[in-house]
């Protein structure tokens, strides 16, 4: 699982922080750079195609390798191809649309890799070994982030690119190098054994597989078309309401959320239509999508279930929204790629691992909910330290202080949050329910994060960091309310 963890951890920063530094060197505006965080929304919607990956066999590959290894191989090849796609686009010469398309492909393929890796981990070991499997996977994931963060920046710097002298060739070689690392994942996939215990497919035969896949493609097409067709209308609404309410950022975020919900409704409508005309088996849809959600609301009741979902969706909003503009901040303060790679991407990763380890110990000693509260408080407080960093300017010592505090608190909060999410799942629907929770926890923060660059340009870095701390306060109330009604062993 260590190798698969590394493969899963590599793509994320190639969409986020590493890409933002690349675009920053070209001179792209912060508002445009942070929009690229939406490319990772695939992680937030992976529950939509998780049942498809869970049950659908791949022609030839499934027969040769087995269902899980076939999907592992396909997903790794997709990720590798997407990174090469990004490497072939020079944002200084080509339209940003091409880089955006490549980033979206990487977000979708890496989210698919997450789905099948989780399924393989769950099915390849019994319950007693799951903790060890998870620990190995998390360690590998952090190593992957270290390579894609610090390693990529060291490589780009070594090959001769900087804020003063942009060199596309350096970034191209760097991304090619990141893509080549997936050869180790592919080799591992070919060597390992297929899990002996797997969930039975909810789809009856190959005809059902094909129809289920066609329905999925039609639903995705409906989502994309509705999103594209409403582009002009939403721009007009933003301009008119922005002037009327004198708050362009709030209006933009609200309208984009409505647009996202509308697109999702269009996709769901297509799926419902295909079910009504009996193009796909209703039992398959019920088992794949309805039953996991129904089980969650049945176990916790409507009021507590909605409270828990609100907590899942908002718990990480402070640190994710802040994280989108972190690298543009470091660049604007004059930190070099080598300094960022050393302090933020290397030292910071080790602080996160230590924080997660310490958080796990605290969870064992004091329980999940108290440490969940502690993590939320610390995350809000450490966001304020970035205001001090802005005032300090190019101060490497202060950067170490801020990164230490931020990553320790982030690791601690993440350890408690993972334990919390795991406690919400039913063993009968582990893969789909966990995909839903992990998707929900990043959906709202990433939508807001896409506008963080515009907010910074409008109100400045200091006010922005104050805002990120304040938006974490409602989370504390949600934890208090959930703590009174939710027991990890006996939900009320």
N, C-alpha and C positions, 0 to 999 in steps of 0.2 A: 504493500500500500504506500510505501514511501515514494516510489517512483511515480505512481498515479497521483499522489498528493502534489508532487513537483509539477507534473503536467497540468494539473488543475489550477495551480497557483500562478503559472507563467502568464496566461493571457490577460488577466485582469488589469495589471498595471500598464500593459502595452496599449490599453484603451484609455486608461485614466492618466496617471501622473507622467509616465514616460512620454506618451503622445502629446500631452499638454506642453512639456518642455520643448519638444520638437516643433510644435506649432508656434510656441512663443519665440523661438529663434528666428522663424520666418517673418515674425512681426504681425501675426494674426491677433486681432483684438480679443481681450479677455472674455467679452460677451459671446464671441463665436467659439472660443476654445471650450468654454464650459458647456456649450450645447452638445459637445461630443460625449459628455457623460451619459446622454440618452442612448448612446449606442450600446450601453451595457444593460438596457432595460430588458434584454433577453433573459437575464438572470431573474428579473422580477415577474416574468410571464412564463417561466419554464414549466409551471404546473399545467399549462394548457396542453403542451405536447408530451408531458411526462408519461401519461398512460399509453401514448402511442409508442414511445421508446420502450416502455415496460413490456408490451405484449406483441409488438409487430416483428416478425422475422424478416431478415434481409435476404434477397435472392442470392443464392450460391454461398455467400459469406456465412450465413447461419448454419448451413449444412456442413461447411468445412470447419468452422471454429466454435459453433454454439451461439446462442442468442446474445449473451452478455459480451463475449469477446468480439463478436461481429460488430456490435454497436460501438464498442470501445475503439476498434480499429477505424471504423468509419468516422467517428467523432474526432479522433486524433488527426486523421488525414484532412478533415474539414478545417480544423484549427490551424494546422500547418499551412494549408493553402490560403487561408484568410490572412495570416501574418505575411506571407509572400506577396499577396495582393496589396497590403499596406506598404510593403517595401518598394513596390513598383510605382507608387504614386509620390510625386514631388509636390508638396503643397505650395511651393513657391511658383511652380510653373503650371500645374493642373488645377482644375476647379476643385474646391473643397468637397463638392458633391461626391467625387470619386473616393476621396479619403473617408468620407462619411459612410459610403456604401461598404467599403472594406471593413470599417470599424463595426458596422452593424452585423456583417457576416461573421466577424470574429466573436461578437457578443452572443449571437445565436448558436454558433458551433461550440463555443466554450461552455455555454449553459447546458447544451446537450451532453457534453462530456461530463459535466457535474452530475446530471441525472443518472447516467449509466454507471458512473463510478460509485455513486452511493448505493445503487442496486447491487453492484458486484460485491461491495464491502459487506452489505447486510447478509447476502446469501452465501458468501464464501467462508463464513465462520459462525460458530454457535454463539449463544448469548454471553457465555463466559469470556470469550475472546474479543467481543465487540469493543470493549474499552481500549484494549491494546491496538486493535485495528484503527480505531478513531485517533488514538494518540499518534500512531505512525503516519496516518493521513494528514493530520494537522501540522505535524513537524515538516512533512514534505511540502505542504501548501505554503508554509512560511518560507521555506528554502526557495520555492519557485518564485515567490514574490520578491525575495532578496535578489535572485538572479535577474528577473525582469525589471527590477527597480534599480538597485545599486549597480549590478553587473552591466545592464544596458547603458547606463550613464557613463560608467568607466570606459566601456567600449567606444561609445560615440565620441567621448573626449579624446581618447587615444588616437582615433582615426582622423581627428582634426576639425571638429566643429565646435563652435562657441557662439555666444550672443553677438560678439563683434565680427565673427567670420563664419557665416553659415555654410555648411558643406553637406549637400544632399547625399553624396556618396558615403559619408560616414554613417548617417542614419540608415541608409539602405543596407550596408554591410551589417550593422547592428541588428536590424530586424531579420535579415537572412540568418544570422547566427542564432537568434531566438527560435526561429522556425526549425532550424536543423536539430535542435535539442529534442524535438518530438520523435526523432528517429529512435531514441532510447525508449520512449513510451511504446512505440510501435513494436520494437523488438521484444519488450517485456510482455506485451499483449500476445504475441505469437508463442512465447515460451510458457506462460502460465497455463494452469488448467481451468476449464470451465467449472463454475460452481455446480455442485451436485444437487443442491436443493434450490429450486426456483418456484416462484408463484406460477400457478396455472394460468394460461392465457384466457382472457375473458372473451376473446374473439374465436369464433367457431371454426373457420377454415380460411383458405387463401382468399376466396372471394370476399369474405368479410374484412380481411386485412386490407385489401385494395380499396374497398369502398370506404373504410374508416379513414384511410390515408387521403383519398380524394376529398372527403368531407372536410378534413383538416385543412387541406390546401385551399378549398373554397372559402372556408371561414377566415383564414389568414388573408386571402385576397380581398374579402369583404372589409376586413379591418383596415388594410392598406388603402383601398379605394376610398372608403369613407373618410379616412384621415387626410388623404390627398385632396379630395373634392371639397373639403371644408376649409382648405388653406386660405383662400381669398376671403371667405366670409369671416373667419376668425381674425384675420389681419384688420379688416374693417371694424370689427367689434372692438378690438384692442385699441385702435386709434380713437374711436368715438368715446368709449367708456373711460379710457385713460385720461382724456381731456376733461370729461365730465366729473370723474371722481378724483382727479389730480393725484393718482397713484398708479403709474404705468406698470410697475413690477407686480403689484398685487393683482391687478386686472389681468395681466398676461398669464400668471400662474393659474388663476381661477378659470380663465377661458380654456387654457390647455388641458386642465383636469376634466372640464366638461367635454371637451373634444375627445379626450382619451376614453371617457366613459361611453360616449356615443359610438365610437369605433368598436369598442368591446361589445356593445349591445347589438351592433350590426353583425358582428361575427357570430354571436350567440343565436341571433335570429336565423342565420343561414344553417347552423347546426340543428336548430329545432325544426326547420323546414325539411331538411334531409331525413330527419327522424320521422316526421309526420307522413312523408310520402313513402316511408319504409325502405329508403335507399340503404340505410344502415340499421342494424338490429338495435332496438330500444334497450334490450337487456344489457348489451355491451356498453352503451352510453351510461346507463344507470350505474353499472358496476364501476366504470372508470371515473366518472365525474360526480354523480349525485350521491352515491353511497358514502364516500369519505366525508363529504360536507355534512350530510344528514347525520352521520355518526357523531361528529363533533358537537353539533347543536343538541342532539339527543342526550349526550353525556353531561353537558354543562348547563343546558337550559338556555333560552334565548338571551336573557339579560346578561348573564355572566359570560356567555360565548362572545357577544358583541364587545363587552368590556375587554376580554382577553385579546380579541382581534385588534382592537384599537391600540392596546399596549404593544402588541407585536409590530403593528404598522408604524408606530411613532417612536419606539424606544431608541433607535439609532439615528434619529433625524438630525440631532446636533452635530455629531461627528461626521456623518456622510456629507451633509451640506457644506460643512467647513472644509472637508477634505478635497472637494472639487477645486477650490481656489488656493490650496496650500502651495503647490508648486509655482503658480504665477506670482504668489507673494514672495517666495524665496528668490525668484528671478528678479523681481522689482527691487528687492533689498540688496541686490548685488552679489548673492551667493553663487559660486561657480557650480558647474555640474559635478565636479569632483567633491566639493564640500557637501552638496546635497546628497550625493551617493554615499559618502562616508557617514554623515550624521543621520540623515533621515532614512535612507534606504537600507543601511547596514546596521548601525548602532540602534536605530529605531525598531528594526525587526526583532533584535534580541531583547529589547525592552518589552515589546509586545508579548513575546514568548514567555518572558519571566512574569509579566503581569497576568497572563493566562494561567500559568502554573500556580501562582500565589492565589489567584481568584478561585481556582479549583479547590485548594486547601481550605480557603475561607468558606466556600459552599459546603464542604463536608463538615465543617465545624459548626457553622451558624445557620445553614439552610440556604435555599435559593433566593427567597424573596428579600431578606435583609441585604444580601450582597447585590441583588438587582437594584435596590434603592441606592446603595453606596456607589455602585458603578454609574448610575444616572447623575448623582450629585457631583461626583468627581469629573465626569465628562463635561458637565456644564461649567464647572469652575475652571478647568484647564483650558477651555475655549477662551476665557478672559486673558490667559497668559499670552495669547497671540497678539493682544492689544499692546502688551508690554514689548513684545518682539518688534512690532511695527515702530514703536517709539525708539527702540534701541538701534535700529538700523542694521548694518552689516556687522553684527556681533556674534562670533562663533560660539562664545561661551553661553550667551543667552539662548542660542539655538539649541545647544545641548540640553539646557535646563527645560526649555519648552517641550522638546521632543521626548525627554525622559518622562516628564509628568503626563503628557498627552498619551503616549503609547503604553505606559504602565496602567493608567486608568482605563484606556481602551481595551487592553488585554484582559484586565480584571472584569470589566463589564461584559465583554464578549463571552468569557467562560461561564458566567452566571446566566447569560441570555441563552446560550446553547443548551444548558441544563434545563432551563425553563421551557424552551421549545420542545425538547425531547420528552418532557413530562406531559406535554399536551397531546402527543400522538397516541393512536391506538395501534397495537402491534399488527392488527389485521389490515391496516391501511398506511403503514409506516412511510413507504416511498412517496405516495401521492400527498398525504397530509403534510409531511415534512417539506415537500416541494412547495406546497401552498404557503406554509408559514415562512419559509426562507425567501419566497418570492415577495410576499406581502411586506416583510420587514425592510426591503430596499425600494419598493415601488414608490411610495410617497416621497421619501428623502431624495431619490434620484430625479424625480420630476421637478422638485424644488431646486435641486442642485444644478439643473440645467440653466436656471436663471441667476445663479449666484454671481457669474461674471458681470451681468447687467446691473445687479444690485451693488457690487463693488464699485463699478464705474459711476453709479449714481450717488451712493452715500459714503464711499470710502471704506478702506479695510477695517479701521477701528470700529466704526458703527456696525459694520457687517458682523464682526466677531462678537460684539455685544448682543446683536440680534440672535446669533446662533446659540448663545448661552441662554437667552430668555425663552426661546422656543422649546428648550428642554425642560422648562418648569412644569408645563402641563403633564409631562410624563411622570413626574413625581406624584402628582395627584392620582393618576391612573394606577400606579404601583400601590399606593396606599389603599385605594378602593379594592383592587384585586387581591391584595394581601389579606383583607378582612373576610373575603368570601371564598378565596381559592386555597385549597390545601393540596399539596403535591400528591398525597396519597388518597385523600377522600374529597374530591370536588363537591362543593355544595350545590 
